[in-house]
Amino acid sequence: MIKRFFDFLLAFFAVLFLIIPILIVAVMVRLTSIGPVLYWSDRVGRNNHIFKMPKFRTMRVNTPAVATHLLSDPQQYLTPIGSFLRKSSLDELPQLWSIIKGDMSFVGPRPALFNQVDLMGLRTEFGVDKLLPGLTGWAQINGRDELPIPIKVKLDVEYLHKQSFLLDLKIIFLTFLKVLRRDGIQH
């Protein structure tokens, strides 16, 4: 209950603080490519419940709905500013809405795509599916996109067993540093 209250307050104030950058990114997405500003991705939440997670659209409208690393040539699908938005993690800002709504937390395992059956299976096997997915998590600060699925799940399990308010604050701080350094980000 305290975590939910913290998430709501932090997300609410983050939106207020970041409203100008959010609007600027929205205009940039709209002016540089055809299609909607937001991409609503089907993601797996707590208890394997599917929810719609918003991101600023970084890929062209005709891109297959699979994890980026599964595309044969991801670069061909990026919008003109897609690479920049991903490297800077600005594409993630609309997820503040998912936190306010209660579909996500600031810290937890990153929400799987609806078709990442291997990831969902391992998370369910180890009880990680009981956690609310996060904007960032223990796996993100320990490798992000570079980690193979079994290692991500191992780190998610570690978080499941060690979670605390102080650990969440540490993860948020370390995420901020990683984003500034652009560590572990795939295009």
Phi and psi restraints in degrees (value plus and minus 20) as a CYANA .aco file:
   2 ILE   PHI     -86.1   -46.1
   2 ILE   PSI     -59.4   -19.4
   3 LYS   PHI     -82.2   -42.2
   3 LYS   PSI     -63.0   -23.0
   4 ARG   PHI     -82.8   -42.8
   4 ARG   PSI     -62.5   -22.5
   5 PHE   PHI     -83.0   -43.0
   5 PHE   PSI     -65.1   -25.1
   6 PHE   PHI     -81.0   -41.0
   6 PHE   PSI     -66.9   -26.9
   7 ASP   PHI     -77.8   -37.8
   7 ASP   PSI     -67.5   -27.5
   8 PHE   PHI     -81.2   -41.2
   8 PHE   PSI     -69.8   -29.8
   9 LEU   PHI     -82.9   -42.9
   9 LEU   PSI     -65.9   -25.9
  10 LEU   PHI     -83.7   -43.7
  10 LEU   PSI     -62.7   -22.7
  11 ALA   PHI     -85.5   -45.5
  11 ALA   PSI     -62.2   -22.2
  12 PHE   PHI     -80.6   -40.6
  12 PHE   PSI     -68.6   -28.6
  13 PHE   PHI     -90.9   -50.9
  13 PHE   PSI     -51.6   -11.6
  14 ALA   PHI     -83.6   -43.6
  14 ALA   PSI     -62.1   -22.1
  15 VAL   PHI     -81.7   -41.7
  15 VAL   PSI     -65.3   -25.3
  16 LEU   PHI     -80.8   -40.8
  16 LEU   PSI     -64.3   -24.3
  17 PHE   PHI     -88.8   -48.8
  17 PHE   PSI     -55.5   -15.5
  18 LEU   PHI    -121.7   -81.7
  18 LEU   PSI      -9.2    30.8
  19 ILE   PHI     -78.5   -38.5
  19 ILE   PSI     -59.9   -19.9
  20 ILE   PHI     -86.3   -46.3
  20 ILE   PSI     -70.8   -30.8
  21 PRO   PHI     -79.3   -39.3
  21 PRO   PSI     -57.1   -17.1
  22 ILE   PHI     -81.6   -41.6
  22 ILE   PSI     -65.2   -25.2
  23 LEU   PHI     -86.1   -46.1
  23 LEU   PSI     -59.3   -19.3
  24 ILE   PHI     -83.4   -43.4
  24 ILE   PSI     -66.0   -26.0
  25 VAL   PHI     -82.5   -42.5
  25 VAL   PSI     -61.8   -21.8
  26 ALA   PHI     -79.2   -39.2
  26 ALA   PSI     -63.9   -23.9
  27 VAL   PHI     -86.1   -46.1
  27 VAL   PSI     -61.5   -21.5
  28 MET   PHI     -81.3   -41.3
  28 MET   PSI     -63.0   -23.0
  29 VAL   PHI     -82.8   -42.8
  29 VAL   PSI     -65.1   -25.1
  30 ARG   PHI     -83.7   -43.7
  30 ARG   PSI     -60.3   -20.3
  31 LEU   PHI     -98.5   -58.5
  31 LEU   PSI     -40.0     0.0
  32 THR   PHI    -124.6   -84.6
  32 THR   PSI     -24.5    15.5
  33 SER   PHI    -178.3  -138.3
  33 SER   PSI     136.8   176.8
  34 ILE   PHI    -102.3   -62.3
  34 ILE   PSI     117.7   157.7
  35 GLY   PHI     103.4   143.4
  35 GLY   PSI     159.6   199.6
  36 PRO   PHI     -90.0   -50.0
  36 PRO   PSI     137.4   177.4
  37 VAL   PHI     -90.4   -50.4
  37 VAL   PSI     -60.0   -20.0
  38 LEU   PHI    -123.3   -83.3
  38 LEU   PSI     125.8   165.8
  39 TYR   PHI    -131.4   -91.4
  39 TYR   PSI     102.2   142.2
  40 TRP   PHI    -118.8   -78.8
  40 TRP   PSI      87.1   127.1
  41 SER   PHI    -116.6   -76.6
  41 SER   PSI     114.9   154.9
  42 ASP   PHI     -93.0   -53.0
  42 ASP   PSI      98.8   138.8
  43 ARG   PHI    -145.9  -105.9
  43 ARG   PSI     140.5   180.5
  44 VAL   PHI    -118.8   -78.8
  44 VAL   PSI     102.2   142.2
  45 GLY   PHI    -124.4   -84.4
  45 GLY   PSI    -175.8  -135.8
  46 ARG   PHI     -78.7   -38.7
  46 ARG   PSI     118.4   158.4
  47 ASN   PHI      38.4    78.4
  47 ASN   PSI      10.4    50.4
  48 ASN   PHI      40.6    80.6
  48 ASN   PSI       5.4    45.4
  49 HIS   PHI     -98.5   -58.5
  49 HIS   PSI     111.5   151.5
  50 ILE   PHI    -101.3   -61.3
  50 ILE   PSI     112.9   152.9
  51 PHE   PHI    -155.9  -115.9
  51 PHE   PSI     144.0   184.0
  52 LYS   PHI    -113.6   -73.6
  52 LYS   PSI      99.7   139.7
  53 MET   PHI    -129.9   -89.9
  53 MET   PSI     103.0   143.0
  54 PRO   PHI    -105.2   -65.2
  54 PRO   PSI     123.7   163.7
  55 LYS   PHI    -161.5  -121.5
  55 LYS   PSI     134.7   174.7
  56 PHE   PHI     -86.3   -46.3
  56 PHE   PSI     115.5   155.5
  57 ARG   PHI     -90.1   -50.1
  57 ARG   PSI     102.8   142.8
  58 THR   PHI    -133.6   -93.6
  58 THR   PSI     -30.2     9.8
  59 MET   PHI    -135.1   -95.1
  59 MET   PSI     136.1   176.1
  60 ARG   PHI     -85.4   -45.4
  60 ARG   PSI     138.0   178.0
  61 VAL   PHI     -77.9   -37.9
  61 VAL   PSI     -53.3   -13.3
  62 ASN   PHI    -108.3   -68.3
  62 ASN   PSI      -6.4    33.6
  63 THR   PHI     -92.4   -52.4
  63 THR   PSI     113.4   153.4
  64 PRO   PHI     -80.6   -40.6
  64 PRO   PSI     126.1   166.1
  65 ALA   PHI    -104.2   -64.2
  65 ALA   PSI      50.7    90.7
  66 VAL   PHI    -153.5  -113.5
  66 VAL   PSI     145.0   185.0
  67 ALA   PHI     -78.3   -38.3
  67 ALA   PSI     121.4   161.4
  68 THR   PHI     -72.7   -32.7
  68 THR   PSI     -60.4   -20.4
  69 HIS   PHI     -86.4   -46.4
  69 HIS   PSI     -33.6     6.4
  70 LEU   PHI    -109.6   -69.6
  70 LEU   PSI     -28.7    11.3
  71 LEU   PHI     -96.4   -56.4
  71 LEU   PSI     119.8   159.8
  72 SER   PHI     -84.5   -44.5
  72 SER   PSI     -57.9   -17.9
  73 ASP   PHI    -163.7  -123.7
  73 ASP   PSI      62.6   102.6
  74 PRO   PHI     -75.8   -35.8
  74 PRO   PSI     -52.2   -12.2
  75 GLN   PHI     -78.5   -38.5
  75 GLN   PSI     -53.8   -13.8
  76 GLN   PHI     -88.8   -48.8
  76 GLN   PSI     -39.2     0.8
  77 TYR   PHI    -115.3   -75.3
  77 TYR   PSI     -34.9     5.1
  78 LEU   PHI     -86.1   -46.1
  78 LEU   PSI     122.8   162.8
  79 THR   PHI     -95.2   -55.2
  79 THR   PSI     148.4   188.4
  80 PRO   PHI     -75.5   -35.5
  80 PRO   PSI     -51.1   -11.1
  81 ILE   PHI    -128.4   -88.4
  81 ILE   PSI     -14.2    25.8
  82 GLY   PHI     -78.6   -38.6
  82 GLY   PSI     -65.0   -25.0
  83 SER   PHI     -82.1   -42.1
  83 SER   PSI     -65.0   -25.0
  84 PHE   PHI     -81.0   -41.0
  84 PHE   PSI     -65.5   -25.5
  85 LEU   PHI     -82.5   -42.5
  85 LEU   PSI     -58.5   -18.5
  86 ARG   PHI     -90.9   -50.9
  86 ARG   PSI     -66.2   -26.2
  87 LYS   PHI     -82.0   -42.0
  87 LYS   PSI     -54.6   -14.6
  88 SER   PHI    -108.9   -68.9
  88 SER   PSI     -27.3    12.7
  89 SER   PHI      44.3    84.3
  89 SER   PSI      -5.1    34.9
  90 LEU   PHI     -86.8   -46.8
  90 LEU   PSI     -43.1    -3.1
  91 ASP   PHI     -84.8   -44.8
  91 ASP   PSI     -37.5     2.5
  92 GLU   PHI    -104.9   -64.9
  92 GLU   PSI     -33.1     6.9
  93 LEU   PHI     -73.5   -33.5
  93 LEU   PSI     -59.8   -19.8
  94 PRO   PHI     -82.2   -42.2
  94 PRO   PSI     -34.9     5.1
  95 GLN   PHI     -87.6   -47.6
  95 GLN   PSI     -32.8     7.2
  96 LEU   PHI     -78.2   -38.2
  96 LEU   PSI     -52.9   -12.9
  97 TRP   PHI     -81.5   -41.5
  97 TRP   PSI     -63.4   -23.4
  98 SER   PHI     -83.9   -43.9
  98 SER   PSI     -51.9   -11.9
  99 ILE   PHI     -91.5   -51.5
  99 ILE   PSI     -66.3   -26.3
 100 ILE   PHI     -79.4   -39.4
 100 ILE   PSI     -62.6   -22.6
 101 LYS   PHI     -88.9   -48.9
 101 LYS   PSI     -44.8    -4.8
 102 GLY   PHI      80.1   120.1
 102 GLY   PSI     -14.8    25.2
 103 ASP   PHI     -98.5   -58.5
 103 ASP   PSI     -42.0    -2.0
 104 MET   PHI    -157.7  -117.7
 104 MET   PSI     148.0   188.0
 105 SER   PHI    -141.2  -101.2
 105 SER   PSI     150.4   190.4
 106 PHE   PHI     -88.3   -48.3
 106 PHE   PSI     -59.1   -19.1
 107 VAL   PHI    -144.4  -104.4
 107 VAL   PSI     111.6   151.6
 108 GLY   PHI     148.4   188.4
 108 GLY   PSI    -199.3  -159.3
 109 PRO   PHI     -86.7   -46.7
 109 PRO   PSI     121.2   161.2
 110 ARG   PHI     -80.7   -40.7
 110 ARG   PSI     118.3   158.3
 111 PRO   PHI     -86.6   -46.6
 111 PRO   PSI     108.8   148.8
 112 ALA   PHI     -92.5   -52.5
 112 ALA   PSI     132.7   172.7
 113 LEU   PHI     -86.8   -46.8
 113 LEU   PSI     131.2   171.2
 114 PHE   PHI     -77.5   -37.5
 114 PHE   PSI     -43.5    -3.5
 115 ASN   PHI    -124.1   -84.1
 115 ASN   PSI      -8.4    31.6
 116 GLN   PHI    -108.8   -68.8
 116 GLN   PSI      47.7    87.7
 117 VAL   PHI     -79.6   -39.6
 117 VAL   PSI     -59.6   -19.6
 118 ASP   PHI     -82.6   -42.6
 118 ASP   PSI     -63.7   -23.7
 119 LEU   PHI     -86.1   -46.1
 119 LEU   PSI     -66.2   -26.2
 120 MET   PHI     -82.8   -42.8
 120 MET   PSI     -60.0   -20.0
 121 GLY   PHI     -81.4   -41.4
 121 GLY   PSI     -67.3   -27.3
 122 LEU   PHI     -85.3   -45.3
 122 LEU   PSI     -61.5   -21.5
 123 ARG   PHI     -82.4   -42.4
 123 ARG   PSI     -60.4   -20.4
 124 THR   PHI     -86.2   -46.2
 124 THR   PSI     -62.8   -22.8
 125 GLU   PHI     -77.2   -37.2
 125 GLU   PSI     -56.8   -16.8
 126 PHE   PHI    -122.1   -82.1
 126 PHE   PSI     -13.1    26.9
 127 GLY   PHI      63.8   103.8
 127 GLY   PSI     -15.9    24.1
 128 VAL   PHI     -88.1   -48.1
 128 VAL   PSI     -44.6    -4.6
 129 ASP   PHI     -83.1   -43.1
 129 ASP   PSI     -34.5     5.5
 130 LYS   PHI     -98.3   -58.3
 130 LYS   PSI     -33.7     6.3
 131 LEU   PHI    -106.2   -66.2
 131 LEU   PSI     128.3   168.3
 132 LEU   PHI     -92.0   -52.0
 132 LEU   PSI     112.2   152.2
 133 PRO   PHI     -86.1   -46.1
 133 PRO   PSI     137.9   177.9
 134 GLY   PHI    -142.2  -102.2
 134 GLY   PSI     139.1   179.1
 135 LEU   PHI     -84.7   -44.7
 135 LEU   PSI     -53.2   -13.2
 136 THR   PHI    -162.5  -122.5
 136 THR   PSI     150.6   190.6
 137 GLY   PHI    -184.2  -144.2
 137 GLY   PSI    -199.9  -159.9
 138 TRP   PHI     -80.1   -40.1
 138 TRP   PSI     -60.0   -20.0
 139 ALA   PHI     -86.5   -46.5
 139 ALA   PSI     -55.0   -15.0
 140 GLN   PHI     -85.4   -45.4
 140 GLN   PSI     -56.7   -16.7
 141 ILE   PHI    -105.0   -65.0
 141 ILE   PSI     -25.6    14.4
 142 ASN   PHI    -134.3   -94.3
 142 ASN   PSI       6.5    46.5
 143 GLY   PHI     127.3   167.3
 143 GLY   PSI     -44.3    -4.3
 144 ARG   PHI      35.5    75.5
 144 ARG   PSI    -145.6  -105.6
 145 ASP   PHI     -90.7   -50.7
 145 ASP   PSI     -35.5     4.5
 146 GLU   PHI     -99.3   -59.3
 146 GLU   PSI     -33.1     6.9
 147 LEU   PHI    -102.5   -62.5
 147 LEU   PSI     117.8   157.8
 148 PRO   PHI     -90.1   -50.1
 148 PRO   PSI     135.9   175.9
 149 ILE   PHI     -74.6   -34.6
 149 ILE   PSI     -66.2   -26.2
 150 PRO   PHI     -79.7   -39.7
 150 PRO   PSI     -54.7   -14.7
 151 ILE   PHI     -91.8   -51.8
 151 ILE   PSI     -60.9   -20.9
 152 LYS   PHI     -76.7   -36.7
 152 LYS   PSI     -66.4   -26.4
 153 VAL   PHI     -86.0   -46.0
 153 VAL   PSI     -59.3   -19.3
 154 LYS   PHI     -78.1   -38.1
 154 LYS   PSI     -63.5   -23.5
 155 LEU   PHI     -88.8   -48.8
 155 LEU   PSI     -57.4   -17.4
 156 ASP   PHI     -82.2   -42.2
 156 ASP   PSI     -59.0   -19.0
 157 VAL   PHI     -85.9   -45.9
 157 VAL   PSI     -61.0   -21.0
 158 GLU   PHI     -78.3   -38.3
 158 GLU   PSI     -64.6   -24.6
 159 TYR   PHI     -82.8   -42.8
 159 TYR   PSI     -63.2   -23.2
 160 LEU   PHI     -73.0   -33.0
 160 LEU   PSI     -62.9   -22.9
 161 HIS   PHI    -104.2   -64.2
 161 HIS   PSI     -43.2    -3.2
 162 LYS   PHI    -129.2   -89.2
 162 LYS   PSI     -18.8    21.2
 163 GLN   PHI     -76.6   -36.6
 163 GLN   PSI     119.2   159.2
 164 SER   PHI    -182.4  -142.4
 164 SER   PSI     146.4   186.4
 165 PHE   PHI     -81.9   -41.9
 165 PHE   PSI     -62.4   -22.4
 166 LEU   PHI     -86.1   -46.1
 166 LEU   PSI     -58.6   -18.6
 167 LEU   PHI     -84.8   -44.8
 167 LEU   PSI     -60.8   -20.8
 168 ASP   PHI     -80.4   -40.4
 168 ASP   PSI     -63.6   -23.6
 169 LEU   PHI     -82.1   -42.1
 169 LEU   PSI     -61.2   -21.2
 170 LYS   PHI     -81.7   -41.7
 170 LYS   PSI     -65.3   -25.3
 171 ILE   PHI     -83.8   -43.8
 171 ILE   PSI     -62.5   -22.5
 172 ILE   PHI     -81.5   -41.5
 172 ILE   PSI     -65.0   -25.0
 173 PHE   PHI     -82.4   -42.4
 173 PHE   PSI     -67.4   -27.4
 174 LEU   PHI     -86.6   -46.6
 174 LEU   PSI     -52.6   -12.6
 175 THR   PHI     -83.5   -43.5
 175 THR   PSI     -64.1   -24.1
 176 PHE   PHI     -77.7   -37.7
 176 PHE   PSI     -64.2   -24.2
 177 LEU   PHI     -83.9   -43.9
 177 LEU   PSI     -62.8   -22.8
 178 LYS   PHI     -83.3   -43.3
 178 LYS   PSI     -60.8   -20.8
 179 VAL   PHI     -84.7   -44.7
 179 VAL   PSI     -62.2   -22.2
 180 LEU   PHI     -81.7   -41.7
 180 LEU   PSI     -57.4   -17.4
 181 ARG   PHI    -106.9   -66.9
 181 ARG   PSI     -31.3     8.7
 182 ARG   PHI      40.5    80.5
 182 ARG   PSI      17.9    57.9
 183 ASP   PHI     -94.3   -54.3
 183 ASP   PSI     116.8   156.8
 184 GLY   PHI      47.1    87.1
 184 GLY   PSI       6.8    46.8
 185 ILE   PHI    -123.0   -83.0
 185 ILE   PSI     107.9   147.9
 186 GLN   PHI    -111.0   -71.0
 186 GLN   PSI     135.0   175.0
